[in-house]
Amino acid sequence: MTVKIIIPAIPPSMNKFSGRENVWEYRKLKQEWKDMIYLLCRERPTKPFEKATVRITYFFPTRTRHDPDNYAGKMILDGLTAAKIIKDDSFDCIELILRGDYDKKKPRTEIEVIPQ
């Protein structure tokens, strides 16, 4: 069973929080992403996947250059763990694939969790 989640938003770049003291804003956004993942996940495994491939594709509204390390999926992976879709977000449990694409009319984040 593959779990697919489409979120009609893109998480903020980690550059927004790096070296800054806006911890409360970060925590608020992280909780919002956890909630979105939980609410938008229509099908859940009966128990969290022990091992999985997590494929995250960001569809940006512009063709501006985006660095993958700034969109490494921290908020998303924490959300998948909290929603009990994956057991843990460590290297022991997941293989992470990041992609970036362009969709001016419908920017979004697509998440696929494929059990191994």
MDTraj code that builds the backbone (N, CA, C; nanometers):
import mdtraj as md
import numpy as np

residues = "MET THR VAL LYS ILE ILE ILE PRO ALA ILE PRO PRO SER MET ASN LYS PHE SER GLY ARG GLU ASN VAL TRP GLU TYR ARG LYS LEU LYS GLN GLU TRP LYS ASP MET ILE TYR LEU LEU CYS ARG GLU ARG PRO THR LYS PRO PHE GLU LYS ALA THR VAL ARG ILE THR TYR PHE PHE PRO THR ARG THR ARG HIS ASP PRO ASP ASN TYR ALA GLY LYS MET ILE LEU ASP GLY LEU THR ALA ALA LYS ILE ILE LYS ASP ASP SER PHE ASP CYS ILE GLU LEU ILE LEU ARG GLY ASP TYR ASP LYS LYS LYS PRO ARG THR GLU ILE GLU VAL ILE PRO GLN".split()
xyz = np.array([
    [0.0846, -0.1191, 0.0000],
    [0.0000, 0.0000, 0.0000],
    [0.0888, 0.1250, 0.0000],
    [0.0787, 0.2041, -0.1033],
    [0.1502, 0.3305, -0.1101],
    [0.0599, 0.4399, -0.0553],
    [0.1166, 0.5258, 0.0273],
    [0.0424, 0.6393, 0.0818],
    [0.0801, 0.7621, 0.0009],
    [-0.0208, 0.8333, -0.0493],
    [0.0047, 0.9553, -0.1262],
    [-0.0717, 1.0706, -0.0623],
    [0.0005, 1.1787, -0.0409],
    [-0.0580, 1.2976, 0.0213],
    [-0.0243, 1.4170, -0.0673],
    [-0.1239, 1.4974, -0.0973],
    [-0.1018, 1.6207, -0.1741],
    [-0.1396, 1.7374, -0.0847],
    [-0.0438, 1.8242, -0.0619],
    [-0.0653, 1.9423, 0.0219],
    [-0.0621, 2.0642, -0.0694],
    [-0.1651, 2.1464, -0.0666],
    [-0.1721, 2.2617, -0.1577],
    [-0.0845, 2.3790, -0.1112],
    [0.0362, 2.3477, -0.0692],
    [0.1305, 2.4494, -0.0211],
    [0.2710, 2.3901, -0.0272],
    [0.3698, 2.4759, -0.0095],
    [0.5096, 2.4347, -0.0047],
    [0.5650, 2.4828, 0.1288],
    [0.6343, 2.3953, 0.2024],
    [0.6876, 2.4410, 0.3313],
    [0.7915, 2.5505, 0.3104],
    [0.8123, 2.6327, 0.4122],
    [0.9123, 2.7390, 0.3975],
    [1.0529, 2.6807, 0.3850],
    [1.1371, 2.7526, 0.3144],
    [1.2778, 2.7146, 0.3047],
    [1.3390, 2.7198, 0.4448],
    [1.4299, 2.6279, 0.4730],
    [1.4961, 2.6288, 0.6031],
    [1.5822, 2.7544, 0.6197],
    [1.6147, 2.8222, 0.5102],
    [1.6871, 2.9495, 0.5203],
    [1.6093, 3.0518, 0.6018],
    [1.4789, 3.0373, 0.6014],
    [1.3944, 3.1307, 0.6759],
    [1.4227, 3.1237, 0.8258],
    [1.4676, 3.0073, 0.8736],
    [1.4871, 2.9875, 1.0171],
    [1.6331, 2.9752, 1.0576],
    [1.7210, 2.9520, 0.9635],
    [1.8614, 2.9296, 0.9944],
    [1.9269, 3.0527, 1.0589],
    [1.9818, 3.0309, 1.1769],
    [2.0537, 3.1374, 1.2458],
    [1.9660, 3.2480, 1.3000],
    [1.8376, 3.2251, 1.3071],
    [1.7466, 3.3282, 1.3564],
    [1.6833, 3.2827, 1.4868],
    [1.6252, 3.3754, 1.5558],
    [1.5667, 3.3435, 1.6850],
    [1.4143, 3.3409, 1.6818],
    [1.3569, 3.3049, 1.5706],
    [1.2120, 3.2974, 1.5593],
    [1.1633, 3.1538, 1.5828],
    [1.2017, 3.0998, 1.6978],
    [1.1688, 2.9620, 1.7341],
    [1.0180, 2.9396, 1.7389],
    [0.9445, 3.0359, 1.7901],
    [0.7996, 3.0178, 1.8035],
    [0.7311, 3.0103, 1.6682],
    [0.7775, 3.0904, 1.5739],
    [0.7209, 3.0834, 1.4393],
    [0.7504, 2.9464, 1.3768],
    [0.8729, 2.8974, 1.3960],
    [0.9106, 2.7660, 1.3435],
    [0.8231, 2.6570, 1.4048],
    [0.8061, 2.6587, 1.5352],
    [0.7241, 2.5571, 1.6025],
    [0.5791, 2.5617, 1.5547],
    [0.5282, 2.6820, 1.5348],
    [0.3900, 2.6970, 1.4874],
    [0.3745, 2.6362, 1.3470],
    [0.4682, 2.6705, 1.2576],
    [0.4629, 2.6171, 1.1211],
    [0.4811, 2.4652, 1.1199],
    [0.5697, 2.4155, 1.2030],
    [0.5923, 2.2715, 1.2101],
    [0.4642, 2.1994, 1.2529],
    [0.3932, 2.2548, 1.3506],
    [0.2679, 2.1948, 1.3964],
    [0.1616, 2.2026, 1.2865],
    [0.1570, 2.3127, 1.2134],
    [0.0612, 2.3254, 1.1033],
    [0.0858, 2.2182, 0.9971],
    [0.2132, 2.1909, 0.9657],
    [0.2444, 2.0885, 0.8669],
    [0.2107, 1.9495, 0.9183],
    [0.2360, 1.9245, 1.0445],
    [0.1965, 1.7959, 1.1033],
    [0.0455, 1.7767, 1.0905],
    [-0.0295, 1.8799, 1.1241],
    [-0.1756, 1.8736, 1.1172],
    [-0.2234, 1.8516, 0.9739],
    [-0.1630, 1.9243, 0.8776],
    [-0.2031, 1.9088, 0.7370],
    [-0.1790, 1.7669, 0.6890],
    [-0.0635, 1.7120, 0.7227],
    [-0.0311, 1.5758, 0.6793],
    [-0.1324, 1.4780, 0.7369],
    [-0.1623, 1.4936, 0.8635],
    [-0.2588, 1.4033, 0.9274],
    [-0.3973, 1.4154, 0.8622],
    [-0.4430, 1.5373, 0.8408],
    [-0.5772, 1.5586, 0.7860],
    [-0.5898, 1.5202, 0.6382],
    [-0.4836, 1.5406, 0.5623],
    [-0.4907, 1.5144, 0.4188],
    [-0.4546, 1.3713, 0.3808],
    [-0.4104, 1.2929, 0.4761],
    [-0.3779, 1.1531, 0.4500],
    [-0.5061, 1.0723, 0.4551],
    [-0.5578, 1.0373, 0.3395],
    [-0.6863, 0.9686, 0.3311],
    [-0.6767, 0.8209, 0.3704],
    [-0.5650, 0.7605, 0.3398],
    [-0.5468, 0.6191, 0.3744],
    [-0.4203, 0.6059, 0.4581],
    [-0.4328, 0.5331, 0.5681],
    [-0.3195, 0.5106, 0.6566],
    [-0.2934, 0.3607, 0.6697],
    [-0.1678, 0.3235, 0.6844],
    [-0.1401, 0.1819, 0.7093],
    [-0.1932, 0.1424, 0.8482],
    [-0.2209, 0.0148, 0.8667],
    [-0.2713, -0.0296, 0.9968],
    [-0.1655, -0.0133, 1.1053],
    [-0.0389, -0.0212, 1.0658],
    [0.0700, 0.0121, 1.1582],
    [0.1761, 0.0862, 1.0778],
    [0.2560, 0.1696, 1.1432],
    [0.3558, 0.2484, 1.0687],
    [0.4514, 0.1591, 0.9899],
    [0.4909, 0.2069, 0.8722],
    [0.5887, 0.1334, 0.7921],
    [0.7217, 0.1297, 0.8662],
    [0.7784, 0.0102, 0.8794],
    [0.9096, -0.0063, 0.9443],
    [1.0192, 0.0537, 0.8559],
    [1.0081, 0.0271, 0.7259],
    [1.1021, 0.0810, 0.6272],
    [1.0213, 0.1302, 0.5080],
    [1.0616, 0.2454, 0.4541],
    [0.9870, 0.3017, 0.3419],
    [1.0749, 0.3963, 0.2606],
    [1.0344, 0.4143, 0.1369],
    [1.0913, 0.5194, 0.0535],
    [0.9934, 0.6355, 0.0593],
    [1.0447, 0.7527, 0.0919],
    [0.9614, 0.8727, 0.0971],
    [1.0051, 0.9621, -0.0184],
    [0.9133, 0.9858, -0.1107],
    [0.9406, 1.0711, -0.2267],
    [0.8621, 1.2003, -0.2091],
    [0.9348, 1.3117, -0.2037],
    [0.8720, 1.4427, -0.1883],
    [0.8997, 1.5229, -0.3151],
    [0.7921, 1.5701, -0.3775],
    [0.8062, 1.6537, -0.4968],
    [0.7407, 1.7879, -0.4684],
    [0.8201, 1.8926, -0.4808],
    [0.7707, 2.0291, -0.4628],
    [0.7412, 2.0876, -0.6003],
    [0.6218, 2.1391, -0.6178],
    [0.5845, 2.2075, -0.7411],
    [0.5815, 2.3564, -0.7102],
    [0.6912, 2.4236, -0.7440],
    [0.7065, 2.5659, -0.7128],
    [0.6308, 2.6526, -0.8131],
    [0.5822, 2.7695, -0.7691],
    [0.5071, 2.8568, -0.8588],
    [0.5955, 2.9388, -0.9535],
    [0.7259, 2.9349, -0.9316],
    [0.8191, 3.0072, -1.0181],
    [0.9343, 2.9144, -1.0560],
    [1.0093, 2.9561, -1.1561],
    [1.1260, 2.8786, -1.1981],
    [1.2525, 2.9259, -1.1267],
    [1.2361, 3.0025, -1.0210],
    [1.3495, 3.0491, -0.9418],
    [1.4289, 2.9292, -0.8909],
    [1.5577, 2.9467, -0.8794],
    [1.6451, 2.8399, -0.8303],
    [1.6101, 2.8056, -0.6854],
    [1.5950, 2.6763, -0.6565],
    [1.5666, 2.6284, -0.5210],
    [1.6676, 2.5199, -0.4856],
    [1.7331, 2.5329, -0.3711],
    [1.8313, 2.4346, -0.3272],
    [1.7632, 2.3210, -0.2517],
    [1.7903, 2.1957, -0.2894],
    [1.7277, 2.0823, -0.2211],
    [1.7557, 2.0787, -0.0709],
    [1.8752, 2.1210, -0.0294],
    [1.9056, 2.1144, 0.1141],
    [1.8201, 2.2105, 0.1962],
    [1.7629, 2.3107, 0.1343],
    [1.6733, 2.4018, 0.2055],
    [1.5301, 2.3483, 0.2116],
    [1.5051, 2.2419, 0.1375],
    [1.3727, 2.1791, 0.1352],
    [1.3868, 2.0290, 0.1639],
    [1.4664, 1.9959, 0.2637],
    [1.4991, 1.8564, 0.2945],
    [1.3824, 1.7788, 0.3550],
    [1.2744, 1.8460, 0.3868],
    [1.1550, 1.7747, 0.4303],
    [1.1398, 1.7550, 0.5798],
    [1.2117, 1.8295, 0.6606],
    [1.2066, 1.8136, 0.8070],
    [1.0633, 1.8148, 0.8596],
    [0.9877, 1.9168, 0.8262],
    [0.8505, 1.9273, 0.8773],
    [0.7628, 1.8135, 0.8254],
    [0.7874, 1.7727, 0.7025],
    [0.7091, 1.6657, 0.6414],
    [0.7397, 1.5315, 0.7082],
    [0.8670, 1.5007, 0.7244],
    [0.9050, 1.3735, 0.7861],
    [0.8564, 1.3648, 0.9306],
    [0.8657, 1.4745, 1.0038],
    [0.8130, 1.4755, 1.1406],
    [0.6616, 1.4535, 1.1399],
    [0.5947, 1.5101, 1.0411],
    [0.4501, 1.4905, 1.0276],
    [0.4132, 1.3472, 0.9944],
    [0.4907, 1.2837, 0.9066],
    [0.4653, 1.1438, 0.8718],
    [0.4848, 1.0522, 0.9924],
    [0.5834, 1.0854, 1.0760],
    [0.6072, 1.0077, 1.1975],
    [0.4934, 1.0289, 1.2971],
    [0.4542, 1.1534, 1.3170],
    [0.3456, 1.1845, 1.4119],
    [0.2134, 1.1227, 1.3683],
    [0.1904, 1.1140, 1.2372],
    [0.0665, 1.0557, 1.1849],
    [0.0723, 0.9029, 1.1802],
    [0.1850, 0.8476, 1.2243],
    [0.2051, 0.7021, 1.2293],
    [0.2004, 0.6363, 1.0910],
    [0.2545, 0.7078, 0.9936],
    [0.2665, 0.6517, 0.8601],
    [0.4021, 0.5811, 0.8479],
    [0.5051, 0.6432, 0.9069],
    [0.6362, 0.5787, 0.9146],
    [0.6737, 0.5633, 1.0611],
    [0.7523, 0.4595, 1.0880],
    [0.7929, 0.4316, 1.2264],
    [0.8817, 0.5428, 1.2801],
    [0.9762, 0.5874, 1.1961],
    [1.0746, 0.6866, 1.2380],
    [1.1301, 0.7524, 1.1123],
    [1.1880, 0.8696, 1.1284],
    [1.2441, 0.9357, 1.0100],
    [1.3966, 0.9276, 1.0056],
    [1.4525, 0.8231, 1.0664],
    [1.5970, 0.8035, 1.0641],
    [1.6387, 0.7307, 0.9364],
    [1.7689, 0.7312, 0.9093],
    [1.8208, 0.6591, 0.7922],
    [1.7932, 0.5094, 0.8019],
    [1.7765, 0.4569, 0.9216],
    [1.7460, 0.3147, 0.9376],
    [1.6081, 0.2800, 0.8831],
    [1.5190, 0.3783, 0.8784],
    [1.3793, 0.3512, 0.8420],
    [1.3359, 0.4063, 0.7072],
    [1.4031, 0.5083, 0.6586],
    [1.3577, 0.5678, 0.5323],
    [1.4714, 0.5907, 0.4336],
    [1.4329, 0.5890, 0.3087],
    [1.5159, 0.6370, 0.1997],
    [1.4419, 0.7584, 0.1478],
    [1.5085, 0.8710, 0.1377],
    [1.4435, 0.9977, 0.1018],
    [1.4815, 1.0390, -0.0396],
    [1.3805, 1.0701, -0.1192],
    [1.4009, 1.1205, -0.2551],
    [1.3336, 1.2572, -0.2640],
    [1.4097, 1.3582, -0.3016],
    [1.3569, 1.4945, -0.3160],
    [1.3583, 1.5346, -0.4622],
    [1.2514, 1.5982, -0.5047],
    [1.2423, 1.6486, -0.6415],
    [1.1819, 1.7874, -0.6394],
    [1.2176, 1.8668, -0.7370],
    [1.1569, 1.9979, -0.7550],
    [1.1028, 2.0082, -0.8956],
    [0.9881, 2.0722, -0.9088],
    [0.9251, 2.0883, -1.0397],
    [0.8582, 2.2258, -1.0413],
    [0.7867, 2.2541, -1.1449],
    [0.7252, 2.3853, -1.1641],
    [0.5784, 2.3689, -1.2004],
    [0.4939, 2.4434, -1.1328],
    [0.3521, 2.4499, -1.1690],
    [0.2998, 2.5863, -1.1233],
    [0.2975, 2.6798, -1.2163],
    [0.2591, 2.8178, -1.1856],
    [0.1169, 2.8266, -1.1303],
    [0.0271, 2.7462, -1.1837],
    [-0.1140, 2.7569, -1.1466],
    [-0.1509, 2.6776, -1.0217],
    [-0.0734, 2.5758, -0.9899],
    [-0.1113, 2.4898, -0.8777],
    [0.0122, 2.4463, -0.7973],
    [0.0784, 2.5419, -0.7278],
    [0.1931, 2.5023, -0.6459],
    [0.1469, 2.4086, -0.5344],
    [0.2312, 2.3094, -0.5045],
    [0.1909, 2.2097, -0.4056],
    [0.3106, 2.1244, -0.3658],
    [0.2860, 2.0392, -0.2678],
    [0.3836, 1.9392, -0.2263],
    [0.3158, 1.8034, -0.2373],
    [0.3770, 1.7137, -0.3123],
    [0.3251, 1.5778, -0.3241],
    [0.4189, 1.4842, -0.2508],
    [0.3612, 1.4009, -0.1663],
    [0.4387, 1.3089, -0.0832],
    [0.3923, 1.1664, -0.1154],
    [0.4864, 1.0805, -0.1457],
    [0.4558, 0.9393, -0.1644],
    [0.5390, 0.8593, -0.0654],
    [0.4736, 0.7702, 0.0069],
    [0.5426, 0.6830, 0.1012],
    [0.5201, 0.5405, 0.0526],
    [0.6303, 0.4768, 0.0134],
    [0.6235, 0.3442, -0.0458],
    [0.6932, 0.2461, 0.0491],
    [0.6184, 0.1504, 0.1022],
    [0.6819, 0.0551, 0.1933],
    [0.7856, -0.0300, 0.1211],
    [0.8902, -0.0664, 0.1937],
    [0.9970, -0.1511, 0.1351],
    [0.9812, -0.2932, 0.1825],
])
top = md.Topology()
chain = top.add_chain()
for i, resn in enumerate(residues, 1):
    res = top.add_residue(resn, chain, resSeq=i)
    for name in ("N", "CA", "C"):
        top.add_atom(name, md.element.get_by_symbol(name[0]), res)
traj = md.Trajectory(xyz[None], top)
